Amino acid sequence: MAKGKSRSPLWARLCLMVGLVLLLLGGGSWAGATVLVSRYDNAVTKADLFGDAAASPEPTSELVGPLNILLVGIDPRDNDPTWIPRADSVLILHVPASMDRAYLCSLPRDLLVDIPAFKKSNYFGGRDKLTHAMFFGAQPVNGGLPDAARGFELLSKTVSNYTGIEHFDAGAIMTFTGFLRVVNAIGGVTMNIDENVTSIHMQPDGKHRTPANNGGEGADAYLGPQKQYHKGEQHLQGWEALDYVRQRYIEGGDYARQRHQQQFIRAMANQALSKHVASNPLLLDRVLRAAGSAVTFNGRGHSVVDFALALRHLRTENITMIKLMGGGVGVGSAYQGEQLQPSSREYFAALRKERVESFLFAHPELINTTR
């Protein structure tokens, strides 16, 4: 299991830009949904996440597949503008040319990667954990404040170098606050918990456990009673969902955490698409605005509405969750990070060649089938 301080992974909140905006339109009336999604689009913060705004296509150009979308979760400190964000979750959504299905994978936050030099933040480059790419890119310059958009730019370059995906068609950042707002807006979410999990962060009543300040890791880093999540179908409130999917000091470590995140993404999308939400304009509007207020988006000249229209035929059952597998480099106090197994690295070669379906047929072990 990976060692190191655990930070809040904001994985699915990012996918809500895709899940709640792009998927909510599926099966519904596009004419009626356009008004709501346009309001959502207006609520989303726009930023130059790739550093090439001038090279973006004209907004009138057609949005066609294949598409690759980079989704990044960060844990900002809302009361501390000097806090430099890390990438707590990094997800890649691949949509083939047919635009009727998609593949979602998560890169380990501690994945050892080569981070390129980045003049905008005076970073000289080096080999480090993927989570730190955003940290190095977001460094304040000329007496300014940290810049998450600039951090995303370096992170995207790092991910491109590692995966060979030269171009991302869109990118989004979503925050801890946004995750809680969306889950609470849909009334919590019901999902299947596939293993018993003991929280290292939260007490049963939803209060944070007290830091032990003893240099310990995992459960030893905090004091007080611990929230328990029992195997089976459970209905989770916002704080419970966030707490459950951030746990990595469990069997399977960060790879189990990624599996739980993907399971939750599917459960949340299914609930958002349910009649309870989709048929209630006021509730749907509240959910979309909750997500939009905490998203920073760049569609390289295309709006959220453009992506929603292009992907209106996508359904949750046609999104395949990919479980990339790997292991730690170093042991104990000498732990350096994670590396992916060869078959997991080969997934990206298949993605670039538009051969994901045949690749997964030969490697079914990479498909996350747990619901």
Secondary structure in CASP SS format (residue, H / E / C, confidence):
PFRMAT SS
TARGET T0000
AUTHOR 0000-0000-0000
METHOD secondary structure of the structure
MODEL  1
M C 1.00
A C 1.00
K C 1.00
G C 1.00
K C 1.00
S C 1.00
R C 1.00
S C 1.00
P C 1.00
L C 1.00
W C 1.00
A H 1.00
R H 1.00
L H 1.00
C H 1.00
L H 1.00
M H 1.00
V H 1.00
G H 1.00
L H 1.00
V H 1.00
L H 1.00
L C 1.00
L C 1.00
L C 1.00
G C 1.00
G C 1.00
G C 1.00
S C 1.00
W H 1.00
A H 1.00
G H 1.00
A H 1.00
T H 1.00
V H 1.00
L H 1.00
V H 1.00
S H 1.00
R H 1.00
Y H 1.00
D H 1.00
N H 1.00
A H 1.00
V C 1.00
T E 1.00
K E 1.00
A C 1.00
D C 1.00
L C 1.00
F C 1.00
G C 1.00
D C 1.00
A H 1.00
A H 1.00
A H 1.00
S C 1.00
P C 1.00
E C 1.00
P C 1.00
T C 1.00
S C 1.00
E C 1.00
L C 1.00
V C 1.00
G C 1.00
P C 1.00
L E 1.00
N E 1.00
I E 1.00
L E 1.00
L E 1.00
V E 1.00
G E 1.00
I E 1.00
D C 1.00
P C 1.00
R C 1.00
D C 1.00
N C 1.00
D C 1.00
P C 1.00
T C 1.00
W C 1.00
I C 1.00
P C 1.00
R C 1.00
A E 1.00
D E 1.00
S E 1.00
V E 1.00
L E 1.00
I E 1.00
L E 1.00
H E 1.00
V E 1.00
P C 1.00
A C 1.00
S C 1.00
M C 1.00
D C 1.00
R C 1.00
A E 1.00
Y E 1.00
L E 1.00
C E 1.00
S E 1.00
L E 1.00
P C 1.00
R C 1.00
D C 1.00
L E 1.00
L E 1.00
V E 1.00
D E 1.00
I E 1.00
P C 1.00
A C 1.00
F E 1.00
K H 1.00
K H 1.00
S H 1.00
N C 1.00
Y E 1.00
F C 1.00
G C 1.00
G E 1.00
R E 1.00
D E 1.00
K E 1.00
L C 1.00
T H 1.00
H H 1.00
A H 1.00
M H 1.00
F H 1.00
F H 1.00
G H 1.00
A C 1.00
Q C 1.00
P C 1.00
V C 1.00
N C 1.00
G C 1.00
G C 1.00
L C 1.00
P C 1.00
D C 1.00
A H 1.00
A H 1.00
R H 1.00
G H 1.00
F H 1.00
E H 1.00
L H 1.00
L H 1.00
S H 1.00
K H 1.00
T H 1.00
V H 1.00
S H 1.00
N H 1.00
Y H 1.00
T H 1.00
G C 1.00
I C 1.00
E C 1.00
H C 1.00
F C 1.00
D C 1.00
A E 1.00
G E 1.00
A E 1.00
I E 1.00
M E 1.00
T E 1.00
F H 1.00
T H 1.00
G H 1.00
F H 1.00
L H 1.00
R H 1.00
V H 1.00
V H 1.00
N H 1.00
A H 1.00
I C 1.00
G C 1.00
G C 1.00
V E 1.00
T E 1.00
M E 1.00
N E 1.00
I E 1.00
D C 1.00
E C 1.00
N C 1.00
V E 1.00
T E 1.00
S C 1.00
I C 1.00
H C 1.00
M E 1.00
Q C 1.00
P C 1.00
D C 1.00
G C 1.00
K C 1.00
H E 1.00
R C 1.00
T E 1.00
P E 1.00
A C 1.00
N C 1.00
N C 1.00
G C 1.00
G C 1.00
E C 1.00
G H 1.00
A H 1.00
D H 1.00
A H 1.00
Y E 1.00
L E 1.00
G C 1.00
P C 1.00
Q C 1.00
K C 1.00
Q E 1.00
Y E 1.00
H C 1.00
K C 1.00
G E 1.00
E E 1.00
Q E 1.00
H E 1.00
L E 1.00
Q C 1.00
G H 1.00
W H 1.00
E H 1.00
A H 1.00
L H 1.00
D H 1.00
Y H 1.00
V H 1.00
R H 1.00
Q C 1.00
R C 1.00
Y C 1.00
I C 1.00
E C 1.00
G C 1.00
G H 1.00
D H 1.00
Y H 1.00
A H 1.00
R H 1.00
Q H 1.00
R H 1.00
H H 1.00
Q H 1.00
Q H 1.00
Q H 1.00
F H 1.00
I H 1.00
R H 1.00
A H 1.00
M H 1.00
A H 1.00
N H 1.00
Q H 1.00
A H 1.00
L C 1.00
S C 1.00
K H 1.00
H H 1.00
V H 1.00
A H 1.00
S C 1.00
N C 1.00
P H 1.00
L H 1.00
L H 1.00
L H 1.00
D H 1.00
R H 1.00
V H 1.00
L H 1.00
R H 1.00
A H 1.00
A H 1.00
G H 1.00
S C 1.00
A C 1.00
V E 1.00
T E 1.00
F E 1.00
N E 1.00
G C 1.00
R C 1.00
G C 1.00
H C 1.00
S C 1.00
V H 1.00
V H 1.00
D H 1.00
F H 1.00
A H 1.00
L H 1.00
A H 1.00
L C 1.00
R C 1.00
H C 1.00
L C 1.00
R C 1.00
T H 1.00
E H 1.00
N H 1.00
I E 1.00
T E 1.00
M E 1.00
I E 1.00
K C 1.00
L C 1.00
M C 1.00
G E 1.00
G E 1.00
G E 1.00
V E 1.00
G C 1.00
V C 1.00
G H 1.00
S H 1.00
A H 1.00
Y C 1.00
Q C 1.00
G E 1.00
E E 1.00
Q E 1.00
L E 1.00
Q C 1.00
P H 1.00
S H 1.00
S H 1.00
R H 1.00
E H 1.00
Y H 1.00
F H 1.00
A H 1.00
A H 1.00
L H 1.00
R H 1.00
K C 1.00
E C 1.00
R C 1.00
V H 1.00
E H 1.00
S H 1.00
F H 1.00
L H 1.00
F H 1.00
A H 1.00
H C 1.00
P H 1.00
E H 1.00
L H 1.00
I E 1.00
N C 1.00
T C 1.00
T C 1.00
R C 1.00
END
